[in-house]
Amino acid sequence: MTGVTVERARSAAPPEESGGTVEMSMRDALNRALDTALREDPATLVFGEDVGRLGGVFRVTDGLWRAFGQDRVFDTPISEAAIIGSAVGLAMNGFRPIPELQFDGFGYPAVDQIVNQLARMHYRTRGAAPMPVTVRLPSFGGIRAPEHHGESLEALFAHVPGLKVVAPSNPHDAYHLLLRAVRADDPVIFMEPKARYWDRGPVVLDPAGEGERADDPIGSSRVVRTGRHATLFAWGAMVRRCLQVAELAAEDGVELEVVDLRWLSPIDADGLAASVGRTRRAVVVHEAPLTAGLGAEVAALVTERAFRDLAAPVQRVTGYDVPYPAGPLEPQYLPTNDRVLLAVQRTLEY
């Protein structure tokens, strides 16, 4: 890399509409957000394995290399530790890197750089060195990928002080949360649910390019369906699963509230407690193994904040305490509608 070439910057996406709502896939929403980030700040860089000429294995970066040039969108060697290490060095020199780790399982080789360098640099320098790095991490399962291509690492990264962790569940949030992450001066692990890349939905674009609404700060959850009998807490790909369960439960007269956590660090503890205050029962649904999963943290927060409101113990529906399976076994591993409905029944009958 020879430096930033601002003159090369031009839009990789069609001209944005003047406000309004655009129907698009989550993949295209992420691409649009990256395009916006690259256009609005010449210090923004996108790099990783195959993100340049190929446009990424999921085509999230498609067209950006041609639009912004190889000085700002470029391929890297197959070395996740080097990718994150480079991002740390670039951030210390005034850049705003957006590295991509091609699959979540490839995040393990980068853990040393993420935990010991990326997450600590701001603290280590007593605030002198901000770390505006957004690590894009295609995450979770559901596409029947081979081993090491489907993982659920949110508990690992949410446990590390200094990191923010976010997982969108729909195209609108993917667009706005990615821009919010890129504009932050803290390192963010941006977990993109691979199984939702092709889901389409409305994206409300901000005509002023100012990002998400002012009332949606970092760390805010969102009620995506209201209900009064129990709350389903989820994030990423499991939000759609919970919405499906809520539809099924409604056929029997059970009204389930669904809360999308979105930010996994920090967690919106007040928002979780508020929902339980309305429904008095809670079920946490996630793909990661049960033991020490993020569902345990959610259950603890709900118990601490809303103990007097709870009418039943918090239930968890998760993956199993085994290595994340390869594709053919995913249907047996991932939470199903029946497993979630059974947990709902347990909490209602308590």
Phi, psi and chi 1 to 4 in degrees:
 res  aa     phi    psi   chi1   chi2   chi3   chi4
   1 MET       -  134.3 -172.9  178.7   66.8      -
   2 THR  -105.9   -4.6   58.0      -      -      -
   3 GLY   129.9  174.9      -      -      -      -
   4 VAL   -80.5  133.6  173.3      -      -      -
   5 THR  -114.9   88.5  -53.1      -      -      -
   6 VAL   -61.4  -35.2 -179.0      -      -      -
   7 GLU   -60.2  -24.8  -68.4   74.8   16.7      -
   8 ARG   -77.9  -16.3  -68.9 -175.4  178.0 -178.3
   9 ALA   -68.4  122.2      -      -      -      -
  10 ARG  -152.0  164.5   58.8 -175.1 -173.9  -84.1
  11 SER   -69.1  135.4  175.2      -      -      -
  12 ALA   -89.1  -14.6      -      -      -      -
  13 ALA  -108.2  161.4      -      -      -      -
  14 PRO   -57.8  157.8  -21.0   31.8      -      -
  15 PRO   -54.4  137.0  -24.1   33.1      -      -
  16 GLU   -70.9  145.9  -72.0 -168.6   -0.2      -
  17 GLU   -68.1  156.2  -63.5   76.0    1.5      -
  18 SER   -81.9   82.3  178.4      -      -      -
  19 GLY    76.2 -159.8      -      -      -      -
  20 GLY    81.7 -173.3      -      -      -      -
  21 THR  -117.0  134.4  -58.8      -      -      -
  22 VAL  -120.6  131.5 -179.8      -      -      -
  23 GLU   -84.2  126.0 -174.8   86.1    4.8      -
  24 MET  -159.2  166.6   65.1  176.8   72.8      -
  25 SER   -79.8  165.0   67.3      -      -      -
  26 MET   -62.0  -39.2  177.7 -179.2  -74.8      -
  27 ARG   -58.8  -45.6 -178.0 -169.0   61.1 -179.6
  28 ASP   -69.2  -33.0  -69.6  -18.6      -      -
  29 ALA   -65.3  -40.5      -      -      -      -
  30 LEU   -65.7  -41.6  -68.1  165.5      -      -
  31 ASN   -60.1  -43.2 -179.7  -86.2      -      -
  32 ARG   -63.2  -40.3  177.8   73.8   70.0   98.4
  33 ALA   -64.9  -41.7      -      -      -      -
  34 LEU   -63.7  -41.7  -68.5  171.1      -      -
  35 ASP   -59.2  -45.1  179.5   83.5      -      -
  36 THR   -62.0  -44.3  -60.6      -      -      -
  37 ALA   -63.5  -40.8      -      -      -      -
  38 LEU   -67.8  -36.4  -74.8  160.4      -      -
  39 ARG   -72.6  -35.3  -80.1 -170.3  -70.1  110.9
  40 GLU   -85.7  -14.2   69.3 -179.5   15.8      -
  41 ASP  -144.2  110.4 -174.1   -7.5      -      -
  42 PRO   -65.6  -10.1   22.6  -32.6      -      -
  43 ALA   -85.0   -3.6      -      -      -      -
  44 THR   -80.7  133.1  -58.8      -      -      -
  45 LEU  -129.0  141.7  -53.0  173.7      -      -
  46 VAL  -118.4  125.7  171.3      -      -      -
  47 PHE  -153.8  161.2   54.0   92.8      -      -
  48 GLY   156.7 -174.7      -      -      -      -
  49 GLU   -74.4  118.8  -62.6  160.9   12.4      -
  50 ASP    67.4   19.0  -64.2  -36.9      -      -
  51 VAL   -82.4  -13.8  -56.6      -      -      -
  52 GLY   -83.9  -98.7      -      -      -      -
  53 ARG   -57.3  -42.9  -69.1  176.0 -178.4  -89.1
  54 LEU   -71.9  -31.6 -178.7   65.6      -      -
  55 GLY    85.3   19.6      -      -      -      -
  56 GLY    86.4  151.4      -      -      -      -
  57 VAL   -66.2  -25.8  -68.9      -      -      -
  58 PHE  -103.6    6.1  -65.6  103.1      -      -
  59 ARG    64.5   25.0  -59.3  -62.8 -172.0  -90.1
  60 VAL   -69.3  -30.6  172.4      -      -      -
  61 THR  -100.8   18.3   57.2      -      -      -
  62 ASP   -58.2  129.8 -170.7   33.3      -      -
  63 GLY    87.1  -15.2      -      -      -      -
  64 LEU   -70.8  -36.8  -60.2  176.8      -      -
  65 TRP   -62.2  -43.2  176.1   80.1      -      -
  66 ARG   -68.2  -35.2  -70.4 -173.2  -64.2  -83.5
  67 ALA   -77.9  -37.8      -      -      -      -
  68 PHE  -113.0   -6.9  -64.7   94.2      -      -
  69 GLY    85.7  161.8      -      -      -      -
  70 GLN   -76.7   -6.5   63.7 -179.4    1.3      -
  71 ASP   -77.9  -21.2  -70.3  -23.5      -      -
  72 ARG  -115.7  -20.2  -59.4 -170.8   62.2 -160.7
  73 VAL  -132.4  108.9 -179.8      -      -      -
  74 PHE  -146.1  155.0   51.9   92.2      -      -
  75 ASP   -82.4  154.3  -65.5  -35.7      -      -
  76 THR  -125.3  163.7   65.9      -      -      -
  77 PRO   -64.0  164.1  -20.6   32.3      -      -
  78 ILE   -78.0   82.1  -57.0  175.1      -      -
  79 SER  -155.6   96.6  175.4      -      -      -
  80 GLU   -64.6  -36.4  -73.3   73.8   18.3      -
  81 ALA   -62.7  -41.0      -      -      -      -
  82 ALA   -67.9  -35.7      -      -      -      -
  83 ILE   -61.5  -48.7  -68.6  170.3      -      -
  84 ILE   -72.0  -38.6  -59.4  -57.2      -      -
  85 GLY   -59.7  -40.2      -      -      -      -
  86 SER   -64.6  -39.4  -61.5      -      -      -
  87 ALA   -62.5  -40.4      -      -      -      -
  88 VAL   -61.7  -47.5  172.1      -      -      -
  89 GLY   -63.5  -40.4      -      -      -      -
  90 LEU   -64.5  -42.4  -73.3  163.3      -      -
  91 ALA   -63.2  -36.3      -      -      -      -
  92 MET   -68.4  -15.5  -67.2  179.4   69.8      -
  93 ASN  -111.1   24.4  -74.6  -83.0      -      -
  94 GLY    94.1    3.1      -      -      -      -
  95 PHE   -91.4  166.6  -70.0   90.3      -      -
  96 ARG  -123.9   83.0 -165.4  167.8  -72.1  -86.8
  97 PRO   -77.3  144.9  -11.9   27.7      -      -
  98 ILE  -126.3   80.7  -47.8  175.2      -      -
  99 PRO   -77.7  148.2   27.7  -33.1      -      -
 100 GLU  -112.4  130.1  176.1 -172.8  -60.8      -
 101 LEU   -99.1  120.4  -59.0 -179.0      -      -
 102 GLN   -56.6  -40.6 -157.9  166.4   60.9      -
 103 PHE  -138.9  152.2  -73.3   90.3      -      -
 104 ASP   -58.3  -37.0   34.8   20.4      -      -
 105 GLY   -63.5  -22.2      -      -      -      -
 106 PHE   -79.9   -2.7  -57.0  173.0      -      -
 107 GLY   -72.7  -24.2      -      -      -      -
 108 TYR   -60.0  -44.4  -71.4  116.8      -      -
 109 PRO   -62.9  -17.7  -22.1   33.8      -      -
 110 ALA   -96.6   -0.1      -      -      -      -
 111 VAL   -60.6  -39.2  164.4      -      -      -
 112 ASP   -57.8  -49.3  175.3   35.9      -      -
 113 GLN   -66.2  -38.6  -72.7  -65.7  -39.9      -
 114 ILE   -67.4  -47.2  -68.6  173.8      -      -
 115 VAL   -78.8  -45.9  173.9      -      -      -
 116 ASN   -87.3  -18.6  -72.6  -37.0      -      -
 117 GLN  -118.7  -63.4  -53.0  -59.7  -25.5      -
 118 LEU   -57.0  -49.8 -179.0   66.8      -      -
 119 ALA   -73.3  -24.0      -      -      -      -
 120 ARG  -100.3  -15.7  -66.8  172.5 -177.0 -117.7
 121 MET   -61.7  -41.3 -166.2   58.8   69.2      -
 122 HIS   -61.9  -43.8 -160.8 -157.3      -      -
 123 TYR   -67.7  -43.6 -178.7   83.7      -      -
 124 ARG   -62.3  -34.8 -178.6 -177.5  -62.0  151.1
 125 THR   -94.8   11.3   60.7      -      -      -
 126 ARG    55.2   40.1  -61.0 -178.9 -179.1  179.3
 127 GLY    88.1   -3.3      -      -      -      -
 128 ALA   -73.2  -24.2      -      -      -      -
 129 ALA  -122.0   91.2      -      -      -      -
 130 PRO   -65.0  156.7   23.1  -31.6      -      -
 131 MET  -124.3   74.1  -80.7  -74.1  112.9      -
 132 PRO   -78.2   66.5   31.1  -34.4      -      -
 133 VAL  -114.6  126.3  177.4      -      -      -
 134 THR  -111.5  110.2  -59.2      -      -      -
 135 VAL   -89.0  110.0 -179.1      -      -      -
 136 ARG   -82.7  127.3  -68.9 -173.0   41.5 -110.9
 137 LEU  -133.5   97.2 -172.6   63.2      -      -
 138 PRO   -54.5  122.7  -25.2   35.8      -      -
 139 SER  -131.9  167.7  -63.3      -      -      -
 140 PHE    68.9 -174.1  -46.4  117.6      -      -
 141 GLY  -111.5 -151.8      -      -      -      -
 142 GLY    97.4   -0.6      -      -      -      -
 143 ILE  -117.0   10.3   63.1  169.2      -      -
 144 ARG    56.2   48.5  -58.2 -158.5  174.3 -160.2
 145 ALA   -85.3  165.5      -      -      -      -
 146 PRO   -69.2  173.9  -14.8   27.2      -      -
 147 GLU   -56.6  146.3 -170.9  179.9   11.4      -
 148 HIS    74.6    1.2  -56.2  -50.1      -      -
 149 HIS  -109.6    4.1  -69.4   66.1      -      -
 150 GLY  -144.7  115.6      -      -      -      -
 151 GLU  -143.5  173.0  -62.4  -74.1  -17.1      -
 152 SER  -139.1   86.0 -164.4      -      -      -
 153 LEU   -97.7   14.4  -55.0 -179.7      -      -
 154 GLU   -63.3  -37.3   63.4  -92.7   40.4      -
 155 ALA   -65.5  -37.5      -      -      -      -
 156 LEU   -60.3  -49.7  170.7   63.7      -      -
 157 PHE   -79.2  -34.5  -68.0  124.7      -      -
 158 ALA   -65.8  -21.4      -      -      -      -
 159 HIS   -78.2  -15.3 -178.8   70.6      -      -
 160 VAL   -90.1  115.2  178.8      -      -      -
 161 PRO   -60.3  140.7  -22.2   33.6      -      -
 162 GLY   102.0  -16.9      -      -      -      -
 163 LEU  -102.2  142.5  -65.0  178.5      -      -
 164 LYS  -103.6  144.3  -70.8 -177.9  169.0   57.9
 165 VAL  -130.5  132.5 -177.2      -      -      -
 166 VAL  -140.9  145.6   59.6      -      -      -
 167 ALA  -140.5  107.0      -      -      -      -
 168 PRO   -75.7  160.8   30.3  -34.9      -      -
 169 SER  -123.2   -5.7   68.1      -      -      -
 170 ASN  -151.4  164.0   59.5   74.0      -      -
 171 PRO   -59.5  -40.4  -27.0   36.0      -      -
 172 HIS   -61.1  -48.6  175.4   83.9      -      -
 173 ASP   -67.0  -35.7  -84.8   -2.1      -      -
 174 ALA   -58.8  -44.5      -      -      -      -
 175 TYR   -63.2  -53.3  175.7   80.6      -      -
 176 HIS   -75.6  -37.4  -70.5  -75.2      -      -
 177 LEU   -68.7  -35.7  -69.7  175.1      -      -
 178 LEU   -65.7  -42.7 -178.6   53.8      -      -
 179 LEU   -63.8  -39.8  -76.7  176.5      -      -
 180 ARG   -62.1  -40.2  179.5   60.3   61.7   87.4
 181 ALA   -65.9  -45.1      -      -      -      -
 182 VAL   -64.3  -35.8  171.0      -      -      -
 183 ARG   -78.7  -11.6  -69.4  164.9  179.1  160.6
 184 ALA   -76.4  153.5      -      -      -      -
 185 ASP   -93.9    5.7  -76.8  -24.8      -      -
 186 ASP  -106.4  154.0  -65.0  -39.8      -      -
 187 PRO   -68.6  135.5   22.4  -31.5      -      -
 188 VAL  -126.6  131.2  178.3      -      -      -
 189 ILE   -93.8  112.8  -53.6  -62.9      -      -
 190 PHE  -103.4  103.6 -163.9   86.9      -      -
 191 MET   -94.4  108.0  -55.9 -178.9   69.7      -
 192 GLU   -94.2  119.6  -58.2  168.5    2.4      -
 193 PRO   -69.1  109.8   22.7  -29.6      -      -
 194 LYS   -57.5  -37.2  -64.0 -171.4  -70.9  -76.1
 195 ALA   -68.5  -11.8      -      -      -      -
 196 ARG  -107.9    4.4  -60.5  -70.4  174.5 -103.4
 197 TYR   -56.5  -33.8  -87.9  139.3      -      -
 198 TRP   -98.2   -1.5  -60.1  -86.8      -      -
 199 ASP   -68.3  135.8  -72.7    0.9      -      -
 200 ARG  -104.9  152.8  -61.5 -176.7   65.5   83.0
 201 GLY  -172.7  170.0      -      -      -      -
 202 PRO   -74.6  139.2   28.0  -34.6      -      -
 203 VAL  -122.2  117.7  177.4      -      -      -
 204 VAL   -87.6  108.9 -179.1      -      -      -
 205 LEU   -83.3  144.0  -59.7  171.9      -      -
 206 ASP   -88.5  114.5 -176.1  -24.0      -      -
 207 PRO   -62.3  -25.9   22.2  -32.3      -      -
 208 ALA   -86.8   -3.7      -      -      -      -
 209 GLY    66.3   27.3      -      -      -      -
 210 GLU   -95.2    5.1  -65.4  -63.5  -29.0      -
 211 GLY    87.7 -156.4      -      -      -      -
 212 GLU   -71.0  168.3 -150.4  169.3   16.0      -
 213 ARG   -60.5  149.7  -62.4  176.5  -52.3 -176.1
 214 ALA   -61.9  -24.0      -      -      -      -
 215 ASP   -89.8   13.7   59.5  -13.3      -      -
 216 ASP  -118.4   69.5  -99.7  -10.6      -      -
 217 PRO   -73.5  167.4   28.4  -34.6      -      -
 218 ILE   -56.0  132.1  -72.8  176.0      -      -
 219 GLY    94.2   10.0      -      -      -      -
 220 SER   -97.7  137.3   61.2      -      -      -
 221 SER   -90.8  179.7   61.1      -      -      -
 222 ARG  -145.0  132.2  178.5  170.1  -69.8  173.3
 223 VAL   -79.5  113.7  177.0      -      -      -
 224 VAL   -99.8   -9.1  -67.2      -      -      -
 225 ARG  -156.5  131.1 -179.0 -174.0  175.0  106.1
 226 THR   -89.1  151.6   57.8      -      -      -
 227 GLY  -163.1  176.2      -      -      -      -
 228 ARG  -132.8   -7.1   60.9 -169.9  177.1   93.4
 229 HIS   -98.8  -30.6  -67.9  124.0      -      -
 230 ALA  -167.6  159.5      -      -      -      -
 231 THR  -111.8  133.9  -61.6      -      -      -
 232 LEU  -101.2  121.5  -57.3 -179.7      -      -
 233 PHE  -101.8  130.6  -67.0  116.4      -      -
 234 ALA  -155.3  175.7      -      -      -      -
 235 TRP  -155.6  161.8   51.3   89.3      -      -
 236 GLY    59.5 -137.5      -      -      -      -
 237 ALA   -64.7  -23.7      -      -      -      -
 238 MET   -75.6  -11.4  -76.5  -64.1  109.0      -
 239 VAL   -65.0  -44.4  173.6      -      -      -
 240 ARG   -63.5  -37.8 -167.5  174.2   76.6  172.5
 241 ARG   -59.1  -43.3  170.2   55.9   44.0   83.8
 242 CYS   -68.2  -34.4  -71.2      -      -      -
 243 LEU   -66.3  -36.3  -71.2  171.4      -      -
 244 GLN   -63.9  -43.1  -68.4  170.7  -15.0      -
 245 VAL   -63.3  -40.8  168.2      -      -      -
 246 ALA   -62.1  -37.4      -      -      -      -
 247 GLU   -63.9  -43.6  -73.6  -70.0  -28.9      -
 248 LEU   -64.9  -42.5  -66.1  170.9      -      -
 249 ALA   -64.6  -34.7      -      -      -      -
 250 ALA   -62.3  -28.6      -      -      -      -
 251 GLU   -63.5  -23.7  -64.1  174.7    2.7      -
 252 ASP  -102.8   13.2  -67.5  -32.3      -      -
 253 GLY    82.5   11.1      -      -      -      -
 254 VAL   -98.0  121.2  176.4      -      -      -
 255 GLU  -100.5  109.8  -61.2  176.9   18.0      -
 256 LEU  -101.7  134.5  -61.8  177.2      -      -
 257 GLU   -89.9  139.1 -175.6  153.7  -60.8      -
 258 VAL  -118.3  124.2  179.4      -      -      -
 259 VAL  -115.2  123.0  174.6      -      -      -
 260 ASP   -91.1  113.3 -179.5   -3.3      -      -
 261 LEU   -63.8  -38.6  -95.4   66.1      -      -
 262 ARG    62.9  -70.5  -53.0 -165.3  -55.3  169.8
 263 TRP   -88.8  120.7  -69.3   91.5      -      -
 264 LEU   -96.8  -13.6  -49.9 -179.2      -      -
 265 SER  -157.4  112.1  179.3      -      -      -
 266 PRO   -76.7  153.5   30.3  -35.4      -      -
 267 ILE   -92.4  140.5  -67.4  177.9      -      -
 268 ASP   -78.7   76.2 -177.4    8.5      -      -
 269 ALA   -61.8  -39.1      -      -      -      -
 270 ASP   -65.1  -40.0  -70.1  -19.4      -      -
 271 GLY   -65.3  -39.0      -      -      -      -
 272 LEU   -63.8  -44.6  -87.8   56.4      -      -
 273 ALA   -64.9  -37.5      -      -      -      -
 274 ALA   -62.5  -40.5      -      -      -      -
 275 SER   -66.0  -44.5  179.0      -      -      -
 276 VAL   -64.7  -30.7  171.5      -      -      -
 277 GLY   -61.5  -28.8      -      -      -      -
 278 ARG   -84.6  -36.4  -67.1 -172.7  -68.8  -88.7
 279 THR  -106.9  -25.4   66.4      -      -      -
 280 ARG    71.3    1.7  -55.4 -173.3   65.9 -149.1
 281 ARG  -142.3  148.6  -68.5  172.2  169.3   82.9
 282 ALA  -143.1  140.5      -      -      -      -
 283 VAL  -130.4  126.9  177.1      -      -      -
 284 VAL  -101.6  131.4 -169.3      -      -      -
 285 VAL  -123.9  122.3 -178.4      -      -      -
 286 HIS  -151.2  166.2   65.0   64.8      -      -
 287 GLU   -86.1  -24.0  -60.8 -176.5   24.3      -
 288 ALA   -69.3  163.9      -      -      -      -
 289 PRO   -57.0  156.3  -26.4   34.7      -      -
 290 LEU   -65.5  -50.3  172.6   71.8      -      -
 291 THR   -68.7  121.2  -58.0      -      -      -
 292 ALA    62.1   21.0      -      -      -      -
 293 GLY   -74.1  171.5      -      -      -      -
 294 LEU   -67.2  -20.7 -156.6   64.2      -      -
 295 GLY   -60.3  -31.9      -      -      -      -
 296 ALA   -65.6  -39.4      -      -      -      -
 297 GLU   -65.9  -42.5  179.7   66.4   20.4      -
 298 VAL   -62.4  -44.5  172.2      -      -      -
 299 ALA   -61.7  -40.0      -      -      -      -
 300 ALA   -66.3  -43.4      -      -      -      -
 301 LEU   -62.5  -43.4  -74.1  171.5      -      -
 302 VAL   -62.4  -41.8  167.8      -      -      -
 303 THR   -65.3  -40.9  -56.5      -      -      -
 304 GLU   -67.2  -43.2  -71.1  174.6   -5.2      -
 305 ARG   -86.1  -25.7  -60.1  -65.2 -176.2   97.9
 306 ALA  -136.5   33.3      -      -      -      -
 307 PHE   -58.2  -42.4  179.3   74.5      -      -
 308 ARG   -70.4  -18.9  -66.6 -179.6 -177.2  -82.7
 309 ASP   -86.2  -22.7  -66.5  -36.4      -      -
 310 LEU   -70.6  131.1  -78.0  169.5      -      -
 311 ALA  -100.4   -5.5      -      -      -      -
 312 ALA  -158.1  156.2      -      -      -      -
 313 PRO   -60.9  147.8  -19.1   30.8      -      -
 314 VAL   -67.1  131.8  179.4      -      -      -
 315 GLN   -98.5  150.6  -58.8  -69.4  -48.2      -
 316 ARG  -126.0  135.1  -71.9  177.6  -73.0  166.5
 317 VAL  -122.3  116.9 -177.2      -      -      -
 318 THR  -139.6 -178.4   71.3      -      -      -
 319 GLY   -69.9 -178.2      -      -      -      -
 320 TYR  -101.5  164.5  -62.2  104.3      -      -
 321 ASP   -80.3   61.4  -72.0  -13.7      -      -
 322 VAL  -137.5  162.9  -61.0      -      -      -
 323 PRO   -56.4  144.3  -25.4   34.8      -      -
 324 TYR   -56.8  123.0 -150.6  103.1      -      -
 325 PRO   -77.2  160.1   31.2  -36.3      -      -
 326 ALA   -71.4  169.3      -      -      -      -
 327 GLY   -44.9  -50.8      -      -      -      -
 328 PRO   -59.7  -23.7  -25.7   35.2      -      -
 329 LEU   -98.3   -2.0  -68.6  176.3      -      -
 330 GLU   -57.3  -41.4  -85.1 -169.7  -18.0      -
 331 PRO   -59.9  -28.2  -25.9   35.8      -      -
 332 GLN   -83.0  -19.2  -75.9   71.3   46.0      -
 333 TYR   -92.8  -45.9  175.7   83.7      -      -
 334 LEU   -71.6  146.9  -64.6  173.6      -      -
 335 PRO   -56.3  133.5  -27.3   35.8      -      -
 336 THR  -105.6  168.3   61.5      -      -      -
 337 ASN   -57.0  -42.8  -70.4   -8.5      -      -
 338 ASP   -64.2  -41.3  -73.3  -15.7      -      -
 339 ARG   -64.5  -40.0  -72.1  174.6   60.7 -164.3
 340 VAL   -68.2  -42.9 -179.9      -      -      -
 341 LEU   -62.4  -36.2  -76.6  167.9      -      -
 342 LEU   -64.7  -39.7 -177.0   60.2      -      -
 343 ALA   -65.8  -38.3      -      -      -      -
 344 VAL   -62.0  -43.2  170.3      -      -      -
 345 GLN   -61.7  -41.2 -177.1  177.9  -12.7      -
 346 ARG   -60.7  -43.3  -76.6 -161.2  -59.5  -92.6
 347 THR   -73.3  -32.0 -170.3      -      -      -
 348 LEU   -72.2  -31.2  -67.7  176.5      -      -
 349 GLU   -89.3   -2.9  -66.7  177.9  -10.6      -
 350 TYR   -63.1      - -177.1   80.9      -      -
